[in-house]
Structures are given as structure tokens and as C-alpha cells.
Amino acid sequence: MGYELVSKLKELLGYENVISDPEELYTYGFTAYAVVREEPLAIVKIRSTEDVVKVLKFANEYKIPVVPRGSGTSVIGASTPSKGSIVIDLRPMRGIRVDVANGVVEAEAGAYVDEVDRECRKYGFMFPVDPASAEAATVGGALAMDSGGMRGARYGTMRHVTLGVEVVLPDGQVLTLGAPVYKQATGYDLMHLFIGSEGTLGVITRGWFKIVPVPKHVGRVIAYFDEVEDAAKGVFEIRRRGFTPLIIEFMDDIVVKLANKIKGLNFPEKNMVIVDIDAPKEVLNNLLNEVAEVLKASGAADVKFTTDPNEMVKLYAVRKQAYPTFAAAFPFSFMGDLSVPLSALPAIVKKVREVSAKYDVAIGLIGHAGDGNLHPLVGLQSKDEWWTKARPALIEIEGYSIELGGSISGEHGVGIERKDLLIKELKARNNERVIEIMRGIKKVIDPNNIMNPGKIFD
Ligand SMILES: Cc1cc2nc3c(=O)[nH]c(=O)nc-3n(C[C@H](O)[C@H](O)[C@H](O)COP(=O)(O)OP(=O)(O)OC[C@H]3O[C@@H](n4cnc5c(N)ncnc54)[C@H](O)[C@@H]3O)c2cc1C
């Protein structure tokens, strides 16, 4: 049966666009979520919205699961293929068009976020959302995950910069939701329903986004703290005093020590906060000084700042190496995600240290902390430790962020990994009806449950 279906799909989409050889199927079974691997039935290389329409009509008729895919960098299993599914790889669909006059960029789903940003920069603008994975993450993946990034404290996540999306529904119908204008008030906001839907409602084929001017004058402050809680307090104090930095990044001493050792860097082995400020040239130094003073008052042992672009790059080197360092230092590693009110940052970092000791597992901390978002990096000696140490530790940490008034995910989503934690969060807020409503929406849009089944909820 599988063979016949694949043959039909090849006739429909062209033999060169449908991949079914075992090596490729094996490769596509992997994503950045190493816990689960599953092989699809076939992979389709998508070149146009019409291709998506054809695949979805076909899959809906034969009730075959469909998993939209960008680069597979989801760390919670959102892009892990369902068994026997058709994976649709949108990366060949990469058009980008900058409309400078109207401050909008239109990008197809397979364009890399970094590529879109580079295109905007040719005109003095930038793409506001910058996930650390921007070189690999696609526009479709970032939309489907409502991704955030370093500039989240200023510009928010994909949800906040998207003006419109083109989507293909499971029955093959194409809709344009929203529009390339800065304001639109026209009934239920279906566009935002698709942002963060993790491929469970339809396939996003293109989007229209706000762009922002590249700041002309930027300076970077870097502060080193002996105590991890003081570093977290420093982040809170900057926001509390009304600064709106371009970025506020956080990294604990565990990650810095490892980065020094593994990547041959030479940073003070302390907890770090990095703050970028943009402002007119005449006031930039004053503002950098003020931020430095706030960080000192929060307990920083040493604070530096610079406006020299080369120096700024050097100061960021250790943050850039954080995730690769953990991945290189341990045979198996996992990146958690949580979001808390800014005032709760010191409490959550304290909890991470306690949980790390309780489960005897290495947990470093990084994050775009300026919007209350942190990523515990868990380093394991073997994959088995995932079940005995890492998962219980992360459940405790991410669960505690609910108690602090926060959420189990700031930007990585639910996927396969956080389905039970999502229920926990909803229960804690007496919001269990939300799952029922989500299921109802899914049923209306995708009655045959072909779109990325088993993600977000069962
Ligand atoms: C080292 C590293 C750093 C990261 N840093 C960040 C970060 O700073 N911020 C952040 O938010 N995330 C980050 N992530 C997570 C991940 O990179 C993002 O979620 C990213 O946007 C996913 O893009 P992708 O193209 O790889 O999507 P995939 O992993 O391929 O897909 C993700 C989900 O989107 C769905 N999907 C993909 N394309 C479409 C489409 N066209 N239509 C409908 N659904 C679709 C998939 O079905 C799946 O559910 C990081 C991951 C890694 C490994």
C-alpha cells in the first residue's frame, strides 16, 4: 500500500520532487529533538503553494499524516515525523521581497530567517525577530513555533511582527489571513491562530512582516556577577527602570567555564549579563553608563562597556558558543525553555541550581532574559539519563515557572515533549477548557486529523 501511494505521489508532484529512498527517510527521521526518531513514508520537496495544495488534497483523500518541515531545528519534537507520514520540506520555496516604502518584507516559508534579515539590511532595515538558530530556522518554522530571539525584549516574537500569512488548509483551500498593512480590525483573528500552531492546522506558505530600521549607534555592556541570582536581579532592574535595550542576554558561570575550556576562550568564569543599547550618538555613552551603574548596584563584580564594533563581537563570543559548547561537552544534551515574570528571574535561577543538585545533573543557564525567557541546558553522559535525570529535573523547573506566574515555554513550544506540562499549566490556572477548545478548532479545520498529529495535544 505504501509503495502504491508513493508512486501516485510521484506522478502528482514529479519524480524528482518526491524522495522515498531509505537513506533519506532515515535522515529525515532526525530533528534537533534527539529523544524520539520516526521515519516518514515519503518526503516532498515543495516549490510552490500549488505543490502544497496537491499534497494536502492527496493526503486528505487517503488520510495520510502530513508533517510540514523547515530545517528540523525544533528542540521539542514539533517536526519529528509521524510514522508513515508525508514530510513536506518547504526549503526550496525561498522568495523574499522587501517593500521599503511600506516597511514590509514578504517571505516564502522556506526562506531562512537570517536570509530575510540580510535582504532587509541591504535597504537599511532589519528583520526584528532573531532566533539564535536564525541561519537554519525557516520563516515557516519560526511562524509555526512563534519563535523569539535575542531582540525579544524589544520586538517580541513572530506573533508581534507578522502582518499576514498565506496558509493552505488540509482540504487544499488557500487562505490569506491578515494583510500587509500595519493595522487591520476585521473580526476573529485567524492569522494568530496559525502562528504557534506547530503545523497542526495547515501549511504556511508565505508571510508579510514589519521591518525596523537598523540602529545607527549601538553600545554593548557586559557585567560579571559572582552570584547567579544577582545576575538575574540585574536583568530585572534594567527593565524595571524603564530601559528598553535591543538585547539582554544571560549566561551562567557553568556555561562560561565550559566555553572557556572547550572553545579556548578566556572570559572571567562568572555569571554574565550582556546588554545592547541603541541611542543617538550624543546620549549613547550616558545611557551605557547608567546601565552599567544599575548592574553594579545589583551586585556585579565587574562591568565593561564599549561602542567599538570589533570589541562588541569579541564580548559576545562566549554567548554565541553557549549551545555548541554544551552539545560538544556532553554525549547527549537538551535545551529546556521557560518564561517567568521579570521579577521572578532570581527565584527561577535559584530553583535551577537546587534541581541540578537534587538530580545530580549538569544544568547551565542561558537565555534572552530581558523578556523573562531562560533556557536550562542539560548535559548528560548517556541517553538513558534523559528519563532518570533530565526529564524529571526539567519537569520540576518548568513546573516551578508556572508557580511563579510564568509558563512552561517562552518560545520553543509544546511539540511532543511538553504535552503533559501544558496540561499542568492549564490546570494550575483553571483553564482546562482551553484544550477542549483547541481540539474543537482542530476538528473544524482538520477533521481527518492529518496535520502533524500527536503534537501539542493527543
Ligand atoms: C541551537 C538552537 C538554538 C535555537 N534558538 C532559538 C531561539 O533563539 N528562539 C527560538 O524561538 N527558537 C530557537 N530554537 C528552536 C528552533 O530553531 C525554532 O523553533 C525554529 O524557528 C524552527 O524552525 P525550523 O525551520 O527548523 O522548523 P522545524 O523544526 O522544521 O519545524 C518546527 C515546527 O513548525 C512546523 N512547520 C515548519 N514549517 C511550517 C510551515 N511552513 N507551515 C506550517 N508548519 C510548519 C513543523 O511541522 C513543526 O511543528 C533553537 C534551536 C536550536 C537547535
PDBQT file of the ligand as one rigid body, heavy atoms in Angstrom, charges set to zero:
ROOT
HETATM    1  C1  LIG A 501      20.838  25.824  18.696  1.00  0.00    +0.000 C 
HETATM    2  C2  LIG A 501      19.399  26.206  18.667  1.00  0.00    +0.000 A 
HETATM    3  C3  LIG A 501      19.059  27.497  19.010  1.00  0.00    +0.000 A 
HETATM    4  C4  LIG A 501      17.721  27.890  18.992  1.00  0.00    +0.000 A 
HETATM    5  N1  LIG A 501      17.421  29.156  19.326  1.00  0.00    +0.000 NA
HETATM    6  C5  LIG A 501      16.136  29.573  19.309  1.00  0.00    +0.000 A 
HETATM    7  C6  LIG A 501      15.810  30.905  19.654  1.00  0.00    +0.000 A 
HETATM    8  O1  LIG A 501      16.661  31.739  19.955  1.00  0.00    +0.000 OA
HETATM    9  N2  LIG A 501      14.499  31.244  19.648  1.00  0.00    +0.000 N 
HETATM   10  C7  LIG A 501      13.505  30.345  19.325  1.00  0.00    +0.000 A 
HETATM   11  O2  LIG A 501      12.339  30.725  19.335  1.00  0.00    +0.000 OA
HETATM   12  N3  LIG A 501      13.808  29.082  18.977  1.00  0.00    +0.000 NA
HETATM   13  C8  LIG A 501      15.076  28.665  18.948  1.00  0.00    +0.000 A 
HETATM   14  N4  LIG A 501      15.378  27.361  18.614  1.00  0.00    +0.000 N 
HETATM   15  C9  LIG A 501      14.292  26.435  18.220  1.00  0.00    +0.000 C 
HETATM   16  C10 LIG A 501      14.034  26.379  16.680  1.00  0.00    +0.000 C 
HETATM   17  O3  LIG A 501      15.215  26.733  15.987  1.00  0.00    +0.000 OA
HETATM   18  C11 LIG A 501      12.886  27.299  16.256  1.00  0.00    +0.000 C 
HETATM   19  O4  LIG A 501      11.664  26.799  16.757  1.00  0.00    +0.000 OA
HETATM   20  C12 LIG A 501      12.795  27.469  14.731  1.00  0.00    +0.000 C 
HETATM   21  O5  LIG A 501      12.019  28.578  14.407  1.00  0.00    +0.000 OA
HETATM   22  C13 LIG A 501      12.244  26.261  13.999  1.00  0.00    +0.000 C 
HETATM   23  O6  LIG A 501      12.467  26.469  12.599  1.00  0.00    +0.000 OA
HETATM   24  P1  LIG A 501      12.654  25.231  11.600  1.00  0.00    +0.000 P 
HETATM   25  O7  LIG A 501      12.648  25.769  10.222  1.00  0.00    +0.000 OA
HETATM   26  O8  LIG A 501      13.830  24.412  11.973  1.00  0.00    +0.000 OA
HETATM   27  O9  LIG A 501      11.304  24.438  11.879  1.00  0.00    +0.000 OA
HETATM   28  P2  LIG A 501      11.071  22.850  12.056  1.00  0.00    +0.000 P 
HETATM   29  O10 LIG A 501      11.822  22.352  13.242  1.00  0.00    +0.000 OA
HETATM   30  O11 LIG A 501      11.346  22.191  10.756  1.00  0.00    +0.000 OA
HETATM   31  O12 LIG A 501       9.531  22.857  12.345  1.00  0.00    +0.000 OA
HETATM   32  C14 LIG A 501       9.042  23.357  13.563  1.00  0.00    +0.000 C 
HETATM   33  C15 LIG A 501       7.519  23.234  13.597  1.00  0.00    +0.000 C 
HETATM   34  O13 LIG A 501       6.945  24.066  12.623  1.00  0.00    +0.000 OA
HETATM   35  C16 LIG A 501       6.130  23.325  11.712  1.00  0.00    +0.000 C 
HETATM   36  N5  LIG A 501       6.353  23.938  10.406  1.00  0.00    +0.000 N 
HETATM   37  C17 LIG A 501       7.526  24.141   9.763  1.00  0.00    +0.000 A 
HETATM   38  N6  LIG A 501       7.310  24.813   8.631  1.00  0.00    +0.000 NA
HETATM   39  C18 LIG A 501       5.970  25.015   8.547  1.00  0.00    +0.000 A 
HETATM   40  C19 LIG A 501       5.122  25.627   7.600  1.00  0.00    +0.000 A 
HETATM   41  N7  LIG A 501       5.608  26.190   6.510  1.00  0.00    +0.000 N 
HETATM   42  N8  LIG A 501       3.786  25.646   7.833  1.00  0.00    +0.000 NA
HETATM   43  C20 LIG A 501       3.269  25.081   8.952  1.00  0.00    +0.000 A 
HETATM   44  N9  LIG A 501       4.025  24.495   9.881  1.00  0.00    +0.000 NA
HETATM   45  C21 LIG A 501       5.357  24.456   9.685  1.00  0.00    +0.000 A 
HETATM   46  C22 LIG A 501       6.627  21.899  11.838  1.00  0.00    +0.000 C 
HETATM   47  O14 LIG A 501       5.613  20.985  11.472  1.00  0.00    +0.000 OA
HETATM   48  C23 LIG A 501       6.973  21.839  13.299  1.00  0.00    +0.000 C 
HETATM   49  O15 LIG A 501       5.788  21.653  14.042  1.00  0.00    +0.000 OA
HETATM   50  C24 LIG A 501      16.704  26.945  18.630  1.00  0.00    +0.000 A 
HETATM   51  C25 LIG A 501      17.060  25.647  18.280  1.00  0.00    +0.000 A 
HETATM   52  C26 LIG A 501      18.386  25.273  18.291  1.00  0.00    +0.000 A 
HETATM   53  C27 LIG A 501      18.738  23.867  17.909  1.00  0.00    +0.000 C 
ENDROOT
TORSDOF 0
